[in-house]
């Protein structure tokens, strides 16, 4: 978007220049007094970009096309990438940030082609490439999405015909792993086929992309409807759509399901893209979306069954967004485990219930429901920060195994394979 804007600006500039309009504009606006230190139209990264910069009293300003970027001087000094300030081998800062004068100002600023040189009062010189400053400015980050996604309802996902990964190809090739992760990052769910129906092979599959997160349920869980834990999941009852471990301060990132055996009927798995539903709320009732992203709630898990004694509490809003670009990154939705609402003032409670009802209505629309019949050999990976899951009631003997994966490690694997995550 930025590059298109820059190209448009350059074309417009050239047309005005040919018509003699630019000179008049510069004279009328006293352009030199506006940018007294330097104006430099230059060529960088094989794209022609027109940028101007200005040294203000308390900050440095860079304008490219219609984007104005501002950098505080203490920020510029703190992010210096010289050998004495930054270890390029470990990618760690060496400079003691607390030692930098909070009111520091450069003695001089110089632009050489596409590199800025800031000379500080003690003589130290900091170099910044124009592209680096543009990429890392707050204004640029506001326009970027951290993780690209394809939001879906049942029809969108089915029409996409997202392929499942093959077990051996997944395990033995980076190409197979990368394709799987790409689909997982885009849709929040992904499948692996032809997996031997054992807990050991399921564990091997999970370890290919992440560390397994050990929780109060153990490392690998292996369960039937024997009510061995104080959770409705350990029954034959239907489960409404929800995200797991909302009662953890940091809910588990990824959930792995493998149905090893089912001798009976029913038991289909329900999947709903929570981000798709939230996007509908944002479009139809933005003030309710905002409320759901700000009101903190408690979710609670209390268990006293056999030798299992736990009391977990997690706190956070239903919708979690990055404050600088409003990108949704986590939905915490579980009506089973939501605790007493005592963190919301009286005058906001009713508004919150209204917003929650709006979101629930979207989540429960039949067109948003993707139903999948899990079977031996087919392993399902679910982004627990995005996709809600549930199941229909079932009869007979049903045996599942699975685990939770650490989100950081899956994203780490994806980035190492060249994916944006």
Protein Blocks (a to p, Z undefined) as FASTA:
>chain_A
ZZmmmmmmmmmmmmmmmnommmmmmmmnommlmmmmbccdddeehiacdddddddfkbcc
ddehjbccdddfklmmmmpcbfklocfklopafbdfklpcfkbccfbdcdehjaccdddf
kopacdddfklmmmmpmklmmmpcfbacddddfklmmmnopacddfklmmmpmklmmmmm
mmmmmnopacdehiacbfklmmmmmmmmoccdddfkojbdcdddeopaccfklpcbdcdd
ddehklbfbdcfbdcdddfbdcdeehiacdddfklmmmmmmmmmmmlmmmmmmmccdddd
dddehjbccdddddddfbdcdfklopafbdcddfklpccdfkbcfklmmmmmmmmmmmmm
mmmpmklpccddddehiacdddfklpccdddddedjdddddddddfklmmmmmmmnopaZ
Z
